[in-house]
Amino acid sequence: ALRRREAEGDEAGWAQAREEAEAARRELREVVRPLREPGYREALRRKAERARKRRLRLQRRKQEAKAAKEEEAARAAEREAKIDQWRAKCIQEVEEKNRERELKAAADSVLSEVRKKQADTKRMVDILRALEKLRKLRKEAAGRKGVCPPPSADEAFENQVESLKTLLKNRTELYEAEERALRVMLEGEQEEERKREMEKKQKKEREKLLQQKLEIDSKLFGDPDEFPLAHLLQPFREYYLQAEHSVAALIQIRHEWDQYLVPADHPEGSCIPPGWVLPSLPTNDTWATAVR
């Protein structure tokens, strides 16, 4: 700018531009001056390092907060899934019970209807027998008075009675077959219900035994969720549980144990316990500290 003003011959503009350039030069010198002082670059480096560490620390906190949030969301999703599974199971059980109740009520209703039909048929049979007895009595009374009905009347009455008896017999057999079918169906439902109850009971027993086994294993070998694979107790755990993963190890262990089988009344020994021998509780604080 100074050269351009000088080439144009503008003395006033050249002087003003020179003053501005001198001011800018002084300002730049003030800015550059701290850079030439000893230790300034080290202080600047420390300041930049603190800023970098602060950024890293903020990023790490942000990542930790994000990871914690994701973990909490995963736990919440797992809880929701378990709640949904439990709710679906409860709904299914209620629906099954309602279907069983409805089926049983329908079967009871049909069975009651069949029994009512059987009672009506039996009442009709009793009425038919009463009619036969009544006609016989009236016929005897008329015979004593010298009045005898024609044979055709007796034949017509007997034919009608036999026809009614056949019809009632067929209905009785049909109703008995329906009753047997309904009873078989009800017995099948009851058997299914008993089977389901037995399965539920067996499932609860298995879960109870599994929980007891986990508690015993936890007391003997520690909680597996709390110990990593490289924990001090891991070799012992693998040794004592090797029979669960190897048939050869199971046979070898059983062979070693079978060498010490003795009767229950043997004076020099006792029989092998059926399960793990749990350690007794600590009797003093020192022992308890060592166990912990």
C-alpha positions as CSV (number, residue, x, y, z in Angstrom):
1,A,0.0,0.0,0.0
2,L,2.9,2.3,0.8
3,R,4.5,1.6,-2.6
4,R,1.2,2.2,-4.4
5,R,0.7,5.5,-2.6
6,E,4.4,6.5,-3.3
7,A,3.9,5.6,-7.0
8,E,0.8,7.7,-7.2
9,G,2.6,10.7,-5.5
10,D,0.1,10.9,-2.7
11,E,2.2,12.3,0.1
12,A,-0.7,12.7,2.6
13,G,-2.0,9.2,2.0
14,W,1.5,7.8,2.1
15,A,2.1,9.3,5.5
16,Q,-1.2,8.0,6.9
17,A,-0.5,4.6,5.5
18,R,3.0,4.6,7.1
19,E,1.5,5.5,10.5
20,E,-1.0,2.6,10.2
21,A,1.8,0.2,9.2
22,E,3.9,1.3,12.1
23,A,1.0,0.8,14.5
24,A,0.4,-2.7,13.0
25,R,4.1,-3.4,13.3
26,R,4.1,-2.4,17.0
27,E,1.1,-4.5,17.7
28,L,2.7,-7.5,16.1
29,R,5.8,-6.9,18.1
30,E,3.7,-6.9,21.3
31,V,2.1,-10.2,20.2
32,V,5.4,-11.8,19.3
33,R,7.3,-10.5,22.3
34,P,6.0,-13.2,24.8
35,L,7.1,-15.9,22.3
36,R,10.7,-14.8,22.6
37,E,10.7,-15.0,26.4
38,P,12.3,-18.0,28.0
39,G,9.9,-20.7,29.3
40,Y,6.9,-19.3,27.3
41,R,6.8,-22.2,24.9
42,E,7.0,-24.7,27.8
43,A,4.1,-22.9,29.6
44,L,2.2,-22.8,26.4
45,R,2.8,-26.6,25.9
46,R,1.7,-27.3,29.5
47,K,-1.4,-25.2,28.9
48,A,-2.1,-27.1,25.6
49,E,-1.5,-30.4,27.4
50,R,-3.9,-29.4,30.2
51,A,-6.5,-28.5,27.6
52,R,-5.9,-31.8,25.8
53,K,-6.3,-33.8,29.0
54,R,-9.4,-31.8,29.9
55,R,-10.9,-32.7,26.5
56,L,-10.0,-36.3,26.9
57,R,-11.4,-36.3,30.4
58,L,-14.6,-34.8,29.2
59,Q,-14.8,-37.3,26.3
60,R,-14.1,-40.2,28.7
61,R,-16.9,-38.9,31.0
62,K,-19.2,-38.5,28.1
63,Q,-18.4,-42.1,26.9
64,E,-18.8,-43.4,30.4
65,A,-22.2,-41.6,30.8
66,K,-23.2,-43.0,27.4
67,A,-22.1,-46.5,28.3
68,A,-23.9,-46.3,31.7
69,K,-27.0,-45.0,29.9
70,E,-26.9,-47.8,27.4
71,E,-26.3,-50.4,30.1
72,E,-29.3,-49.0,32.1
73,A,-31.4,-49.1,28.9
74,A,-30.3,-52.7,28.3
75,R,-31.2,-53.6,31.9
76,A,-34.5,-51.8,31.6
77,A,-35.2,-53.6,28.3
78,E,-34.3,-56.9,30.0
79,R,-36.6,-56.1,32.9
80,E,-39.4,-55.2,30.4
81,A,-38.8,-58.4,28.5
82,K,-39.0,-60.5,31.7
83,I,-42.1,-58.6,32.8
84,D,-43.7,-59.2,29.3
85,Q,-42.7,-62.9,29.5
86,W,-44.2,-63.2,33.0
87,R,-47.4,-61.3,31.9
88,A,-47.7,-63.5,28.8
89,K,-47.3,-66.6,30.9
90,C,-49.9,-65.4,33.4
91,I,-52.3,-64.6,30.6
92,Q,-51.7,-68.0,29.0
93,E,-52.4,-69.7,32.3
94,V,-55.6,-67.7,32.8
95,E,-56.7,-68.5,29.3
96,E,-56.0,-72.2,29.7
97,K,-57.9,-72.2,33.0
98,N,-60.8,-70.4,31.4
99,R,-60.9,-72.8,28.4
100,E,-60.8,-75.7,30.8
101,R,-63.5,-74.2,32.9
102,E,-65.6,-73.5,29.8
103,L,-65.0,-77.0,28.4
104,K,-65.9,-78.5,31.8
105,A,-69.0,-76.4,32.1
106,A,-70.1,-77.3,28.6
107,A,-69.4,-81.0,29.2
108,D,-71.3,-80.8,32.5
109,S,-74.2,-79.0,30.8
110,V,-74.3,-81.6,28.0
111,L,-74.0,-84.4,30.6
112,S,-76.8,-82.8,32.6
113,E,-78.9,-82.6,29.5
114,V,-78.2,-86.3,28.7
115,R,-79.1,-87.3,32.2
116,K,-82.3,-85.3,31.9
117,K,-83.2,-87.1,28.7
118,Q,-82.4,-90.5,30.4
119,A,-84.7,-89.5,33.2
120,D,-87.5,-88.6,30.8
121,T,-87.0,-91.9,28.9
122,K,-87.1,-93.8,32.2
123,R,-90.3,-92.0,33.2
124,M,-91.8,-92.8,29.8
125,V,-90.9,-96.5,30.3
126,D,-92.6,-96.4,33.8
127,I,-95.7,-94.8,32.2
128,L,-95.8,-97.5,29.5
129,R,-95.6,-100.2,32.2
130,A,-98.4,-98.5,34.2
131,L,-100.5,-98.4,31.0
132,E,-100.0,-102.1,30.4
133,K,-100.9,-102.9,34.0
134,L,-104.0,-100.6,33.8
135,R,-105.2,-102.2,30.6
136,K,-104.7,-105.7,32.1
137,L,-106.8,-104.7,35.2
138,R,-109.5,-103.1,33.1
139,K,-109.6,-106.2,30.8
140,E,-110.0,-108.5,33.9
141,A,-112.7,-106.3,35.3
142,A,-114.5,-106.3,31.9
143,G,-114.1,-110.1,31.7
144,R,-115.8,-110.5,35.0
145,K,-118.7,-108.5,33.7
146,G,-118.8,-110.7,30.6
147,V,-117.4,-108.0,28.2
148,C,-114.4,-109.3,26.1
149,P,-112.5,-107.0,23.7
150,P,-111.9,-108.3,20.2
151,P,-108.4,-110.0,19.5
152,S,-107.6,-107.2,17.0
153,A,-107.7,-104.7,19.8
154,D,-105.3,-106.7,21.9
155,E,-103.0,-107.1,18.9
156,A,-103.1,-103.4,18.1
157,F,-102.3,-102.5,21.7
158,E,-99.4,-105.0,21.9
159,N,-98.0,-103.8,18.6
160,Q,-98.1,-100.2,19.7
161,V,-96.6,-101.0,23.1
162,E,-93.8,-103.0,21.4
163,S,-93.1,-100.1,19.0
164,L,-92.9,-97.7,21.9
165,K,-90.6,-100.1,23.9
166,T,-88.3,-100.4,20.9
167,L,-88.1,-96.6,20.5
168,L,-87.4,-96.1,24.2
169,K,-84.8,-98.8,24.1
170,N,-83.0,-97.2,21.2
171,R,-83.1,-93.8,22.9
172,T,-81.8,-95.3,26.1
173,E,-78.9,-96.9,24.3
174,L,-78.1,-93.6,22.5
175,Y,-78.2,-91.6,25.7
176,E,-76.0,-94.2,27.5
177,A,-73.5,-94.0,24.6
178,E,-73.5,-90.1,24.9
179,E,-73.0,-90.3,28.6
180,R,-70.0,-92.8,28.2
181,A,-68.5,-90.5,25.6
182,L,-68.8,-87.5,27.8
183,R,-67.4,-89.3,30.8
184,V,-64.4,-90.4,28.7
185,M,-63.9,-86.8,27.6
186,L,-64.2,-85.5,31.2
187,E,-61.8,-88.2,32.4
188,G,-59.4,-87.3,29.7
189,E,-59.5,-83.7,30.7
190,Q,-59.0,-84.6,34.3
191,E,-56.1,-86.8,33.4
192,E,-54.6,-83.9,31.3
193,E,-55.1,-81.6,34.3
194,R,-53.5,-84.0,36.6
195,K,-50.6,-84.5,34.2
196,R,-50.1,-80.7,33.9
197,E,-50.2,-80.3,37.7
198,M,-47.6,-83.1,38.0
199,E,-45.4,-81.5,35.4
200,K,-45.6,-78.1,37.2
201,K,-44.8,-79.9,40.5
202,Q,-41.8,-81.7,38.9
203,K,-40.6,-78.5,37.3
204,K,-40.7,-76.7,40.7
205,E,-38.9,-79.6,42.3
206,R,-36.2,-79.5,39.5
207,E,-35.8,-75.7,39.9
208,K,-35.6,-76.2,43.7
209,L,-32.9,-78.9,43.4
210,L,-31.0,-76.8,40.9
211,Q,-31.1,-73.8,43.2
212,Q,-29.9,-75.9,46.1
213,K,-27.1,-77.3,43.9
214,L,-26.1,-73.7,42.9
215,E,-26.1,-72.7,46.6
216,I,-23.9,-75.7,47.5
217,D,-21.5,-75.1,44.7
218,S,-21.3,-71.4,45.7
219,K,-20.4,-72.4,49.2
220,L,-17.8,-74.9,48.1
221,F,-16.3,-73.1,45.1
222,G,-17.5,-69.5,45.4
223,D,-20.0,-67.7,43.1
224,P,-18.8,-68.2,39.5
225,D,-20.2,-64.8,38.5
226,E,-17.8,-63.1,41.0
227,F,-14.7,-65.0,40.1
228,P,-12.9,-64.6,36.7
229,L,-11.5,-67.6,34.8
230,A,-8.0,-66.8,36.1
231,H,-9.1,-66.8,39.7
232,L,-7.2,-68.8,42.3
233,L,-10.1,-71.3,42.9
234,Q,-10.6,-72.0,39.2
235,P,-8.3,-75.1,39.0
236,F,-9.9,-76.6,42.1
237,R,-13.4,-75.9,40.6
238,E,-12.4,-77.6,37.4
239,Y,-10.9,-80.6,39.3
240,Y,-14.0,-81.2,41.5
241,L,-16.5,-80.7,38.7
242,Q,-14.6,-82.6,36.0
243,A,-17.0,-85.5,36.3
244,E,-19.8,-83.3,35.0
245,H,-17.9,-82.8,31.7
246,S,-16.1,-86.1,31.2
247,V,-17.4,-89.7,31.3
248,A,-13.9,-91.1,31.8
249,A,-13.4,-88.8,34.8
250,L,-16.7,-89.8,36.2
251,I,-15.9,-93.5,35.9
252,Q,-12.4,-93.0,37.5
253,I,-13.9,-91.0,40.4
254,R,-16.6,-93.6,41.0
255,H,-14.0,-96.4,41.0
256,E,-11.9,-94.6,43.6
257,W,-14.9,-94.0,45.8
258,D,-16.2,-97.6,45.4
259,Q,-13.0,-98.8,47.0
260,Y,-14.1,-97.4,50.3
261,L,-17.7,-98.7,50.3
262,V,-18.5,-100.3,53.7
263,P,-21.8,-101.3,55.4
264,A,-23.5,-98.7,57.5
265,D,-22.7,-100.7,60.7
266,H,-19.0,-101.2,60.0
267,P,-16.9,-100.3,63.1
268,E,-14.0,-98.8,61.1
269,G,-15.8,-96.6,58.7
270,S,-19.0,-95.1,57.5
271,C,-20.9,-95.0,54.2
272,I,-20.3,-92.4,51.6
273,P,-22.6,-89.4,52.0
274,P,-25.1,-88.9,49.2
275,G,-24.1,-85.3,48.5
276,W,-21.5,-82.7,49.3
277,V,-20.2,-82.4,52.8
278,L,-20.7,-78.7,53.5
279,P,-18.2,-76.9,55.8
280,S,-19.3,-75.9,59.2
281,L,-19.8,-72.3,60.2
282,P,-16.8,-70.4,61.7
283,T,-16.6,-70.7,65.5
284,N,-14.6,-67.5,66.0
285,D,-13.9,-64.1,64.4
286,T,-10.4,-65.1,63.3
287,W,-11.6,-68.1,61.4
288,A,-14.4,-66.1,59.9
289,T,-11.9,-63.4,58.7
290,A,-9.8,-66.1,57.1
291,V,-12.8,-67.7,55.4
292,R,-13.9,-64.3,54.1
